[in-house]
Amino acid sequence: MRNYMIFFLTLLSLHSVVAQEKAANSDSFTLQEAITFALENNYSAINADRDLIDAKKQKWETIATGLPQVTGGISYQNQLKQPVSVIPAEIFGGEPGTFAEVVFGQPQTANATATLRQQIFDGSYIVGVQATKAFLSYSQNNKEKTDLEVRKAVTEAYGNVLLAQESVLIFEKNLANLEKTLFETTKIYENGLGDEESVEQLQITTSSVENQLKNAVRLKGITQQMLNLVMGIAIDTPTKLEENLDDLAQNKIDFGLLESEFKMENNVDFKLATNLNEQRYFEWKLAKSRALPTLNAFLNYGTSGFADDFNFLNSNQQWFDSSILGFDLSIPIFSSGRRSASTARAKIALEKAKTQLTEAEEQIRLQLEQARSQYTFSIEEYQTSKQNLSLAERIESKNQIKYTEGIASSFELRQAQTQLYDAQQRYLQAMVDVINKKAALETILNN
């Protein structure tokens, strides 16, 4: 078993190294490819797999306690100074009333024993074996929940990287337009054909956009590192994303998902709440089983050798065999009410778990309604923000022309620019929200 575990851990380590090399050599990831990669290499996912293996081993560990157990033992004793016994001398023909000093046995003794033990009946063992199935189910459901969380985390991290990339491009474009307008306005002012306030207004806007661009560049690197971390690869590994934000958001619009059938038993949180009920039920049965008797059998075989000197390895050493067959029956009689109190407490815990299961069902239904509402709103907000962005671009373009022709003031131009920048960010965030809200709804539906 030890060699098997070492072999398994070695394979797991090699798998991790291969995964790192694969990621380092990958040119790009689609969202689905990133999710698939993360389900195998995310740190939480790897540990969830280990927990599942551990649960299977624990199940067998529990079952094995009721199977035959064989133990062996070897002992050696050398009485450096043997005890002396005093007995009446008349036994050996001596004078009555006198005593003789005698030494019984030989100073050196060797024993070898083997004992077979078998559990015949133990109520707690029966309950424990039944409970292992529930524990294994919990580990499997916990693994499923971890995979869903990893899928959701990768989706959010992937969208955040795309958002950061788009933000950098937009800020660069805005800054280039501002610098051009500022340059032209400055030249007009220097030639005495414009006012200083127009230059200052543009300088304020340009400085603000410059800072936003610097921040967006930093966020781009951080979001990339966060995605790498969720995927289970080194954060400094260069990875590229194959999809763009707008196409991904469009693909995530699925009105059919809003009408899809919801089955409570498929929800992983409901499964875990059910597992808690099962656990409390078996704890109650275990408390009740402690009032039952237990019966065990054992078979012992041993051999002993005696000598004045250490010659137990010689072929002429005489050995004396012995064997015992026995049964142990333990009957609980009186515990001063301790067992009944323990059983009552386990029953209370079971009733509480049932109440928590009912509460969990209602909470899941509420979460479902909220997720559907938020997903619907994200689609509506995406469509609205897309229209608003188009309007803001037209308004800014008109004010840019008016400003160049001297019809609009720098203040009016700055208002139009600020409105455009706000519309751009709302549109980017709306696309990310569509992606994230769909992932949240799919998590509840377990699709």
N, C-alpha and C positions, 0 to 999 in steps of 0.2 A: 504493500500500500504506500509506504514511504517513497519507494522508487517511482511509483506511478505519479505521485504528487509532484516530485522533482521534475519528472519528464513533462508533466502538464504545464508547470510554471515556466520551464525552459521554452516550450512551444509558444506560450503566451508572450514571453519576452521577445522571441524571434518575430512573432506576429506584429508586435508593437514597432520593432525596428523596421520591418518591411513596410508597415503602414506609413512610417515617417518618410522612408525613401520614396514611396509611391506618391505621397503628397508633395514632396519636394520636386519630383519630376513631372507632376501634373501641370499642364498648361492652364487649365481652367476647370471650373465646376459649374454645372447647372444646379439649380436648387435641389432637385431630386437626387443628383449625384452627391451633393454635399450632405444631404440627409442620410443617404445610404452609407456613406463613408463614416459619418458620425455614429451611426447605430452600431458600428463595429469597433470604433476607436475612441469614442468619448469616454472619459475617465469614469463617469458615473455608470455608464452602460457596461463597461468592463467589470466594475465591482458588483453590479447587479447580476451579471453572469456568474461571478464567483459566489455570490450569496445563494443563487439557485443551486449550484453544485454543492455548496455547504449544506443546504437544506436536505438534499438527497442523501448526503453522507450521514446527517443527523437522523434521518428516518431509519436508515439501516442500523445505526448505533443503538437506537431505541429498540428495534426489533431483535437485535442480537442479544440484548440483556436477558431475554426469555429463552434463548437457545442454549444447548449444552455448553458449559464452561469447564475447561480442563486446566488445572494448575499443577505444577510440579515443584518439588523442593528438595534440596540436599543440605544436610547439616553434618557438622563434625564437631566433636567435643573432646578435649584432652584435660582430664582432671589432674592438674599439676600436683595437687595434694588431696588425696581421696578422703572423704569423711569416714570417721571411725565410729562404729556402733559398739555398745557395751551390752552383752547378754549374759544370762546366768551360766556360770562355768559348768554346772552339773549336767548341762545338755551334752557336753563333750566328755563327761565322765569326771569332771572336776569336783572339788569340794563344794558341798551345798553352802549356799550363802556367799560364795565368791563369784566374781564376774570376770569374763574374758573379753578382751578387745579384738574385734574382728573387722575386716574390710570386705564389703560386698561388691561384686562385679569387678570388671577390668577398667583401667583408667581411660582408655580411648574408645570412643564410640562413633560410628558413622551411620547415618540414616538417609534413605532415599524414598520419597513418597510421591504419589500421583493421586489427585482427587478430581473426580467428575461430579459436577453439580448440575442439577436440572430443576428449573422452576416448573412446578406442576400447576399451581393456581395462585394468581395474584391479581386482584381486581384492578389495582393501579396500573399494572402492566398492560392489561387489556385496553384500558382507557388510553394509556400512553400510545399504544400502537394505532388506535383509532385517531388520536389527535395528530399523529405525524402526517396523515393525509391532508388535514386542514392546514397544517403548517406549510406543507409543500405547496398547496394551493395559494396560500398567502405569498410565498416567495415568487411564484409564477406571476401572480397579479402585480406584485411590486415591481417585477422586471418589466411587465407590460406598461405600468405607469411611468417607469423611468424612460422607456423608449418613447412614449408619447411626449414626455417633457423634453427629451432631447430633440425630437422632431420639431416641437414648437420653438425651442430655443434656437435651433439652427435657422428656422424660417425667419425669426425676428432678427437674428444677427445678420443673416444674408440681406434682408431688406434694409437694415441700417447701413451696411456697407454701400449698397446701391444708392441710398439716400445721401450719404456723405460724398460719393463720387459725383452725383448730379449737382449737389450743392456747390462743390468746387467749380464745376463747369459754368454754372449760372453766375456765381460771383465773379469769375474771371471775365465772363462776357459783360456783365454789368460794369465792372471796373474799367474795362477797355472803352466802353461807350462813355463813361463818366470822364475818364482822362482826356478823351478826344474833345468832349464838350468843354471841359475846364480849360484845355489848351486854347481852344478857339475863343472862349469868353475872355480869357486873360489877355490875348492879343488885341481883342476889341477894346478892352479897358485901357490897355497901354497906349492905344492910338487915340484915346479920348472919346471913344464912341459908345462906351458902356459905363455902368456904375460899379463901384467896388463891392457893393452888397451881393451882386450876382456872382462875383468871383468867390466871395466868402461862403455863400450858400452852397455852391458846388464843392468847395473845399471841405465843408462839414460832411456832405454826403459821401465824398470820395474817401475821406478818412474812416468813416464808419464802415463802408464796404470793404476797405482794405483790411480792417481788423476782423471783419466777418470772414473774409477769405482766409486769413491766417488761421483763424480758429477752425474753419472747415477743413483745411489741410491737416491740422493736427487730429481732428476727429476722424478723418479718413483713415489715418494710420491706426488709431486706437480701435475703431470698429473692425478693421481688418484683423487686428490681433485678437479681438474678442471672438470673431468668427473662427479663427484658427484654434483658439482655446476650446470652444464648444465642439469643434470637429475632432479634437483630440490630437492635434499636431502642434509642433513648436510654434510659438506666437510670431517668431521672426521668419517663418517659412514664407517665401513669396508665392502667393496664390492669386489666381485671377477668376473673375466671375463671368460666366458666359452669357448671362441674361441681363437685360436692361430693365430699369424700374417700371417704365410705362407698359411694356409688353407683359411683364410679370403681373402687374396689377390687373391688366385686362383679362389675363388668363384666370385670375383668382375670383372673378365675378361669376358666381354660380347661383342663380336664383332657385334652381332645383334643390340646392342644399337646404334652403330655408323651409322647404316642404317635405324634406326627407323624414321617414318614420324614425321615431326615437324609441329604442328598447332599453328600459332601465337596467336589465341584466347585463347589457353590454358595456355600461359605464364602469370604468375601472374604480372610481371612488366608491360606487355602490358595491362592487365586488370586495373591496377591502373592508368596508363596513360589515358585509356579510361574514367575512373571515373573522372579524372581531367577535361576532355573535357565536360563531362556531367555537372559537377559542374559549369564550366564557362558558359555553355549554359543557365542553369537556372538562373545564376546571370544576364545574359543579359535579359532574359525574365522578371526577377524581376524588373530591371531598367525600362523596357518598361511599365510594369504594373502600375507603379507609376503615369502614366498619365491618368489612368482610374478612374472614380468616385467610391466611396465606399458608401454602403447603409447598415444601421444597424437598427434594431427595438428593442424597449424595452417596457416592461410592468411592472408598479410599483403598488404595493398595500401597503397601510399603514394605521395605526390607531393611534390616538392621544388622550391623556387624560390630563385634567387640574384640579388642586386642590389647595386649600390654604395650606393644610398639606399633608404629604406623606401617602396617603391612596390608592395608585394605585393597591395594591394587594387585596383590599376589593372587595367583589362581587357586591356591589352597585355602584362601580365606573363607571361613564359614559365614554364611548369611542366613538370617532368620526372617521369613516372610510373615506378613500380617495383612488382613483386609477387613474393611468395615462397610456395611451397607446400613444407611440410616435415613430417617425422615424427620423434618422439622415442621411442626404445625404450630402456628401462632394465631391465637384467637383473641381479638380485642374484646375486653369485658367491660371495663369501666374507665372513663376518661374525665370524669367530673364535668361533663358537658362540653368539653373542648371540641370534640368531633362534631357535635350537633351545631355548635356556634360557627365552626368553620364552614359547614355545609350551608347554613343559613346565609352567611356572608357571600358565599359563591352564588347562591340563588339570587341574592340582591344584585350582585354584579351582572348576572345574566339578564335580569329584568331591565337594568340600566342600559345594557347593550342593545336590547330590543327597542327601547325608546330612542336611543341614538341612531339606530337603523332607520326608524320612521322619520326622524329629523333629517337624516342624510338624504333620504328620498325627496323630501320637500325642498331641501337646499339645492339638490341637483336639478330639480324641475325649475326652480327659480333661476339658477345659473344658466340653464338652457334658454329660458325666455330672455334673459339679459343678453346672452351671446347672440341670439337671433336678432334682437333689437339693435345691438351695437353693430353687427355685420350689415344689417339693412341700412343703418345710418351712415356707415362708412362708404357704402356704395353711392348713396345719395350725395354725401359730401364730396366724394370723388368727382361725380358728374358735375356738381355745382361749381366746385373749385376749378375744374377744367374750363367751364364756360366763363367764370370770373377772370381767369388768367387771360383768356383771349380778349376779353373786354379791357382789362387793365393794360395789356400790350398796346391795344388800339388807342386808348386814352393817352398813354405815355408817348406814343409815337406822334399823335396830334399835338400834344403840348411841346414836344421837342421841335416840331416844325414851327409852331407859333412862337416859341422862344427864339429860334434862329431868325425868324422874320421880325422879331421885336414886338409881337402882339401880346405874348404871355410873359409874365414876370418870372424871375428865378424862383420865387416862392411857390408859384403855381406849378412850375416844372418839378420842383422838389417834392411837392405833394403827390404829383402823378408818379414820380419815381418810387417814392416810399410805398404808395399803393401797389405798384407793380411788384416791388420786392416782397411785400407781404403776401400778395397773391401767389407768387412763385413758391414761397415756403409752404403756404397752405396746400398748394397742389401737390408738392412733394410729400408732405406729411399725410395727405389724404390717400395717396397711393400706398404708402407704407401701412396705413391703418387698414386698408382693404386686405392686404396680405396677412397682417397680424390677426385681425378679427376673424378671418376665415379659419386660420390655424386654431384659434381659441374655440370656435364652434366645432370644428372637426375633432378636437380633443374631447369635448363633452360627448359628442355623438360616437366617438371612438371609430371614426371612418379612416 
